[in-house]
Amino acid sequence: VVPTWASDPPRLPCGLCVDAIYSHDKEQQGVNCPQEVFCCLEEQLDGLAQGVPQAYILEARATNIRKFQQAMAHLLAHPRQRPQQQQVVGRPLWELSGP
């Protein structure tokens, strides 16, 4: 199911950040398309995040507990203190800490 707004997208108050973890099953022909849902989430949350810290949008297959735990760990930092998502995702957490 591709997420949509029931009405016009809400406007976030200044300083409020919305993050998302998309947990999904393996793609099945004609049943679901995780990439399509992920792209829709990305588009909708980017539209909300005007003037606030960039939202993290992460995904993990429902059967991959380790990836889900890593996604949760990325969200522990305060949104104003963490780097852009493109600099973080795909790298082990121990590589992200400074000297």
Backbone as JSON, one array per atom type, in Angstrom:
{
  "sequence": "VVPTWASDPPRLPCGLCVDAIYSHDKEQQGVNCPQEVFCCLEEQLDGLAQGVPQAYILEARATNIRKFQQAMAHLLAHPRQRPQQQQVVGRPLWELSGP",
  "N": [[0.85, -1.17, 0.0], [0.67, 2.1, -0.95], [1.54, 4.98, 0.78], [-0.56, 7.82, 1.36], [-1.69, 11.22, 1.8], [-4.63, 12.06, 3.6], [-5.82, 14.5, 3.22], [-4.73, 17.81, 2.38], [-1.15, 17.99, 2.66], [0.24, 18.17, 5.94], [1.67, 21.02, 7.67], [4.76, 21.23, 9.19], [5.6, 22.3, 12.48], [8.13, 24.74, 13.23], [11.28, 23.36, 13.8], [10.44, 20.78, 14.35], [11.02, 17.43, 13.58], [10.51, 14.74, 11.36], [11.02, 11.37, 11.17], [11.39, 8.21, 9.44], [11.05, 4.69, 9.46], [10.88, 2.17, 7.26], [9.54, -0.86, 7.32], [9.43, -3.89, 5.69], [8.15, -6.72, 3.81], [9.65, -9.28, 1.71], [9.7, -8.53, -1.75], [6.88, -9.39, -3.71], [5.48, -10.67, -6.66], [3.07, -8.59, -8.01], [1.94, -8.09, -5.51], [3.28, -6.41, -3.6], [5.49, -3.6, -3.75], [8.32, -2.72, -2.54], [10.22, -0.7, -3.22], [8.74, 1.24, -4.58], [6.96, 2.13, -2.58], [8.83, 3.11, -0.73], [10.0, 5.23, -2.2], [7.76, 6.89, -2.44], [7.28, 7.52, 0.27], [9.65, 8.93, 0.77], [9.36, 11.14, -0.95], [7.03, 12.36, 0.12], [7.79, 12.93, 2.81], [9.98, 14.59, 2.4], [8.69, 16.79, 1.36], [7.44, 17.73, 3.63], [9.51, 18.63, 5.19], [10.42, 21.34, 5.05], [12.56, 23.84, 5.9], [13.25, 22.67, 8.31], [15.29, 20.28, 10.16], [16.68, 17.76, 8.02], [14.75, 14.89, 7.3], [15.31, 11.5, 8.26], [14.99, 8.67, 6.31], [14.62, 5.42, 6.42], [15.04, 1.92, 5.63], [14.16, -1.52, 6.15], [14.1, -5.0, 5.76], [11.49, -7.03, 7.03], [12.38, -9.42, 8.12], [15.03, -9.01, 8.66], [16.55, -8.41, 11.32], [18.92, -7.29, 12.3], [19.53, -5.19, 10.49], [17.31, -3.58, 10.97], [17.78, -2.86, 13.65], [20.13, -1.39, 13.3], [19.12, 0.74, 11.8], [17.46, 1.92, 13.73], [19.44, 2.75, 15.52], [20.64, 4.8, 14.07], [18.8, 6.79, 14.4], [19.04, 7.69, 16.98], [20.51, 9.99, 17.62], [20.13, 13.54, 18.13], [18.12, 15.36, 15.83], [19.24, 17.84, 14.91], [21.91, 17.49, 15.36], [22.97, 15.46, 13.89], [24.59, 14.15, 10.91], [23.91, 14.72, 7.34], [21.72, 12.37, 5.76], [22.73, 11.07, 3.49], [25.45, 10.97, 3.99], [25.69, 9.1, 5.94], [24.17, 6.62, 5.8], [24.72, 3.27, 4.9], [27.27, 3.03, 5.77], [29.33, 1.58, 8.31], [28.55, 2.09, 11.78], [30.75, 2.58, 13.51], [32.6, 3.82, 11.9], [31.71, 6.38, 11.68], [32.19, 7.91, 13.91], [34.13, 10.54, 15.27], [37.73, 11.41, 15.48]],
  "CA": [[0.0, 0.0, 0.0], [1.45, 3.33, -1.04], [0.95, 5.96, 1.69], [-1.01, 9.11, 0.83], [-2.34, 12.08, 2.78], [-6.09, 12.1, 3.47], [-6.12, 15.84, 2.71], [-3.48, 18.5, 2.08], [-0.08, 17.62, 3.59], [0.35, 19.1, 7.07], [2.89, 21.82, 7.78], [5.41, 20.95, 10.46], [6.08, 23.46, 13.23], [9.58, 24.94, 13.14], [12.06, 22.56, 14.72], [9.95, 19.41, 14.45], [11.57, 16.56, 12.55], [9.81, 13.47, 11.21], [11.84, 10.3, 10.59], [10.59, 7.02, 9.13], [11.68, 3.4, 9.16], [9.93, 1.37, 6.48], [9.77, -2.29, 7.49], [8.64, -4.53, 4.63], [8.43, -8.1, 3.43], [10.28, -9.43, 0.41], [8.79, -8.19, -2.85], [6.17, -10.48, -4.37], [4.87, -10.22, -7.92], [1.69, -8.13, -7.95], [1.44, -7.88, -4.15], [3.86, -5.2, -3.05], [6.72, -3.12, -4.37], [8.95, -1.91, -1.51], [10.89, 0.49, -3.75], [7.7, 2.23, -4.89], [6.48, 2.69, -1.31], [9.94, 3.89, -0.17], [10.1, 6.49, -2.96], [6.61, 7.71, -2.07], [7.57, 8.04, 1.61], [10.72, 9.91, 0.62], [8.78, 12.33, -1.57], [6.1, 13.01, 1.04], [8.48, 13.48, 3.97], [10.79, 15.72, 1.95], [7.78, 17.92, 1.23], [7.14, 18.25, 4.97], [10.71, 19.08, 5.88], [10.89, 22.65, 4.59], [13.02, 24.7, 6.98], [13.56, 21.9, 9.51], [16.34, 19.3, 9.83], [16.26, 16.76, 7.04], [14.25, 13.64, 7.86], [15.95, 10.25, 7.88], [14.04, 7.68, 5.82], [15.4, 4.19, 6.39], [14.23, 0.73, 5.35], [14.7, -2.81, 6.56], [13.15, -6.11, 5.57], [10.92, -7.47, 8.31], [13.13, -10.56, 8.64], [16.41, -8.62, 8.91], [16.54, -7.71, 12.61], [20.15, -6.51, 12.45], [19.39, -3.95, 9.73], [16.33, -2.77, 11.68], [18.45, -2.3, 14.82], [21.05, -0.36, 12.83], [18.29, 1.9, 11.45], [17.06, 2.56, 14.99], [20.62, 3.41, 16.08], [20.84, 6.04, 13.33], [17.83, 7.79, 14.85], [19.27, 8.06, 18.38], [21.05, 11.35, 17.73], [19.19, 14.66, 17.94], [18.12, 15.71, 14.4], [20.11, 18.97, 14.59], [23.3, 17.13, 15.61], [23.41, 14.36, 13.04], [24.92, 14.56, 9.54], [22.93, 14.41, 6.3], [21.53, 10.93, 5.62], [23.6, 10.54, 2.43], [26.79, 10.77, 4.54], [25.64, 8.11, 7.01], [23.6, 5.32, 5.45], [25.61, 2.41, 4.13], [28.58, 2.95, 6.43], [29.23, 1.08, 9.69], [28.46, 3.17, 12.77], [32.04, 2.91, 14.11], [33.34, 4.71, 11.0], [31.12, 7.71, 11.73], [32.67, 8.67, 15.07], [35.33, 11.35, 15.01], [38.97, 10.91, 16.09]],
  "C": [[0.89, 1.23, 0.0], [0.78, 4.37, -0.15], [0.57, 7.25, 0.97], [-1.61, 9.91, 1.98], [-3.84, 12.05, 2.53], [-6.54, 13.44, 2.91], [-4.79, 16.5, 2.36], [-2.42, 18.09, 3.09], [0.01, 18.64, 4.73], [1.65, 19.89, 6.99], [3.48, 21.55, 9.15], [5.78, 22.24, 11.17], [7.6, 23.55, 13.13], [10.28, 24.1, 14.21], [11.6, 21.12, 14.88], [10.47, 18.58, 13.28], [10.8, 15.25, 12.54], [10.75, 12.49, 10.51], [10.94, 9.11, 10.32], [11.5, 5.82, 8.94], [10.6, 2.56, 8.48], [10.33, -0.09, 6.6], [8.85, -3.03, 6.52], [9.03, -5.99, 4.46], [9.13, -8.11, 2.08], [9.25, -9.17, -0.68], [8.19, -9.46, -3.46], [5.47, -9.91, -5.59], [3.41, -9.83, -7.71], [1.15, -7.83, -6.56], [1.98, -6.58, -3.56], [5.14, -4.84, -3.81], [7.4, -2.19, -3.37], [9.61, -0.64, -2.04], [9.89, 1.6, -4.06], [7.19, 2.91, -3.62], [7.57, 3.57, -0.69], [10.07, 5.23, -0.88], [8.95, 7.43, -2.63], [6.8, 8.32, -0.69], [8.6, 9.16, 1.54], [10.17, 11.23, 0.07], [7.87, 13.09, -0.59], [6.8, 13.62, 2.24], [9.39, 14.63, 3.59], [9.94, 16.96, 1.78], [7.44, 18.54, 2.57], [8.32, 19.01, 5.56], [11.26, 20.4, 5.34], [11.29, 23.5, 5.79], [13.29, 23.99, 8.3], [14.66, 20.91, 9.16], [15.81, 18.21, 8.91], [15.85, 15.46, 7.73], [15.12, 12.47, 7.39], [14.84, 9.3, 7.45], [14.84, 6.41, 5.58], [14.47, 3.02, 6.1], [14.95, -0.51, 5.84], [13.65, -3.87, 6.28], [12.71, -6.61, 6.93], [11.71, -8.62, 8.93], [14.58, -10.22, 8.97], [16.49, -7.75, 10.17], [17.78, -6.83, 12.76], [20.06, -5.18, 11.7], [18.38, -3.01, 10.4], [16.97, -2.11, 12.9], [19.43, -1.21, 14.41], [20.28, 0.9, 12.43], [17.85, 2.64, 12.7], [18.24, 3.31, 15.61], [20.91, 4.73, 15.36], [19.94, 7.15, 13.84], [18.03, 8.23, 16.29], [19.74, 9.5, 18.54], [19.95, 12.39, 17.52], [19.26, 15.09, 16.47], [19.04, 16.87, 14.03], [21.59, 18.65, 14.77], [23.82, 16.05, 14.66], [23.69, 14.86, 11.62], [23.79, 14.24, 8.57], [22.87, 12.9, 6.11], [22.47, 10.34, 4.56], [25.01, 10.27, 2.95], [26.84, 9.6, 5.51], [25.26, 6.73, 6.52], [24.56, 4.54, 4.56], [27.0, 2.29, 4.71], [28.39, 2.39, 7.83], [29.26, 2.24, 10.68], [29.81, 3.55, 13.35], [32.88, 3.79, 13.2], [32.86, 6.15, 11.1], [31.63, 8.54, 12.89], [33.96, 9.38, 14.71], [36.55, 10.78, 15.69], [38.99, 11.05, 17.59]]
}
